[in-house]
């Protein structure tokens, strides 16, 4: 599956450049139990202590990954120049390295990593090519981790109305753009032993925070380009007034889900042929 955002590859890779500062300020961190679970899965695995966060953006997940794995080399892979620059700025004082690269062309050697992570980024990728690249860079015993955090618009008049707003004013947008079965895709790509860790969470938002968060998305930016900034903001404020009487609203999300899996039967194949990556 490819990105549903209907941009060229170059456009997709640079889509967040002008939003990097807003993205860094508005987006939340991921719950700590996810990182503890991931660290526990890596304990005593004889793999290279190198982890790649693919589609690292401004480094929100990358920095949490570095905190969870303090003795590992952490590499953020991000194609967007503005996002990479923001990530480097936000990560000052850490040993994290941010590299130019994409999910379909990861700038790492074969069998060089013990972990490849994609945190709320998979919908931007060509899935099949990313899974193949992760196989290539993972050492035997290495793991791939996919973190998904999706709002549940069905449980909120506010977010239902927001989705309808985007579908009307953001060209090519569909609220179903993250609807794909990651476990089935991973299985088809040859991965196995899937471990699912889910964390319930809630995110109270003031009306102003809601506007800041949605304004940090490329989908909303497309609506702004279509309507103008003042008109878009006014319509969001009207949407909030119509759909909720509360000064603070909750962003309804499905449980944040971490899927971790490996390839149990690939050591022999790797040793016997010049195959494209894999883990054991």
N, C-alpha and C positions, 0 to 999 in steps of 0.2 A: 504493500500500500504506500502511496506517495502522499505528500502533504495536500490537504484539501484547500489550501489558501490561494491556489490558482495564480501564483507568481512564478516568474522564471527562477531558476536556481540562484542566479546572482541576486535578484531582488529579494528572495527569501532570506538569503544569508545576511543581507544588510538591512532587513526590514526594521530592526529595533534600534538602529544607530541613533536616531534622533530622540528615542524614548529611553535611552539607557539610564539617565539620571532619575527620571520619574519611576522607572522600573525598580531601581535600587532602593528608592525611598518608600515605595508603596507595597512591595511584595513581602509576604511573610516568610519566616523560616519554616522548616519541616519539624515535626515532633521528634524529640530526642529518642523515644523508644524505637523508632525506625533505625536510627544509627546504632543503637546498642544491639539490636537484633542482627544487623549487618556485621558488626564487629565480632559478635559471637560466632557467626557462621564462618568467619575467616580464621578464628583461633585455631592454631596448630595445623593449618593447611600449608603444605610445603610449596608455596608459590612466591614469585617475586613480590616484594613489598612495594609495588607500584600500582596506583589506582588512577584511572582516567574518568573524569566527569565529562561526558560528551554532550555538547549543547549546553555548555556551562553558563552562558549568559553573563550576568554580573557577578557570578561566583557565590550566590547564596548557598546552594547545596555544596559547592566545592569547599567552602570554608568549614561547613559542618562536617564534611567528610574528613578534612584534615584534623579537626578536633577529635573525631572518633578514632582515627588511625594516626596517632601522633608520631609514630616511627616510620611511617610510609612516605614515599615520594608521591605527591599528589599533583596531577596534571589536569588542567582545565582545557578542553578543546572547544573552541568557539570561532565560527567564521566571521561574525560581525565585528568590524573594527571598533565601533563605538562601545559595544558591550564588553569587548576585551579590555579596552582602556578603562572603563568603569570598574571592571573586575579587578584589574591591577591596582587601581587607586583604592578600592575598598579593602583589598587584601594586603595592604602595606604592613610590614612586620611579620608576615608569614613566609614560609618557604615554598608556597604554591607557585607553580610555573603555568602560565597561560600560553597556549600555542595556537597559531592559526591552523584551522582544520575544520573538517565537517564530519558528520556521522557516516557519510559515504566514502570518506577519504581521511581516515584517522592517521595523523602523523606520528606513528609509533611502529617499532620493529615487530616482526612476527614473534609471538610467544614471549612478549616482554612484560606483560601486565598480569597481576593477580586478580584484578577487579576492573570491570567496566560498568559505569553507572550512567543512566539517563534519567534525570529528575524533571518531570513535567515538561519533557521536550520531545517525546516520541512522535507527537502529531506533526512535527516539523520535518520528520525524516522520511526518506525512502526506506521503509521498514526492512525489506529483504536485503538491501545493500548494507544497512547498518548491522543487521544480525550477522552477516557474513564478515564484515570488518571486525566486529567484536570477536568472532571466532578466530580470526587471523591474529589479533594482538594478544589474546588470552593464552597464558601458559597452561600446560596440563594441570588440572586442579583448580583453575581460575573460575571466577563466577561473573555472571552478568546480572545486574540489578536494575529493574525498571520501577520508577516511582511515579504513581499516577494520583492526581488530586483534582477531582472534577466537581464543579458545582452541580447541585441537583435542582434545576429550575422548576421541576414539577412540585416542589414543596414550598415554593415562595412566589407570591404574586409579583413581588418586585423583580425577581430575576426572570420570571416568565415574560414580564413586560420588557425587560432589558433585552432578552433574546429576540423578541419580536421587533424591537427597535433596530437591532443589528441586522436582522434578516431583511428589513425594509431599506436600510440606509447604508449598509456595508456591502459593497458589491461582491457577490459570490459566496457570502457567508451562509452557513447552516449550523444550527445549534447542535447538530449530530456529528460535528467534525471530529470529535474524539471517541466516537462509538466504534471501537474495534476490539476484538478478542485477543488480548496480548498472549494469553496462555496457549491458545490454539496456534497463533503465529510462531511462538517460540518452539513449540513442539514440531511444527512443520519445518522449521529451520534446523532441526536436529538437536535442540536443547532438551534437557530432561531434569528430573528431580526438582520440580518447582516447589519452592517454599513461599507461602503467602503470609505476610505480616500486615495486619490492618490496624490503624490507630484512629479512633474517634476523635474529632476535634471540632471546635466551633470558633468562629471569628466574628465577634461583635464589631459592627461598623457604624460610625456616624454617617450622616449623609455626605459630609465633605470627604471622609475617607473613601466611601463608595465611589465618588466621582474621581478621586485621585487614582484609585486602583484600576477602574475601568479605563481611565485615560492613559494608563501605561501599557495598553494592549494595542497590537497592530490592527485588530478588528475595529476597535473604537476609532483609531486614527484614520482608518479608511472612511468611517462615517463623518469624521471631522473634515476630511478633505472634500467630502461630498456636500456637507451642509454649511461648513464654516464653524469655527470654534465657539463663537458666542451662541449661535443657534443650537449647536449640539449640547452645550452645557445647559442651556435653558430647557431643552427638552428632557434632559436627564433629571433636572430639578422638578419639573412638572410630573415626570414619571414617579418620582419618589413621593411627592405629595399625594398623588392619586392612589397609589398602591399601599401606602403605610402611613399610619398616624404616629408611629413611634419615632423618637429622635435617634434611637439606636436600633439598627436592624442586624439580623444574623445572616451571614452568608451560608446557606445550606449546602453542605458538601457530602459526597459519599465519603466513607472512611478513606483516609490516605492509605494507599496500598503499595507495599513493597513486594515485588516479585523477584525472587532470586533463583537462578538455576544454572546448571552446568551441562556438559556433554560427557556422560560417563563412559562412552565406548570409543573414544577417539584417540587414545594414546597409541594404539597399534597403527591406526591409519596415519597418524602424524609421523611415526617412526618409519613407516614403510613407504610413504609416498610424499611427494612435494605438494601436499594439499593446502588449501587456504584455511589456516588456523584451526582453532578448536580448543576445548578444555576437557579435562577428564573428570 
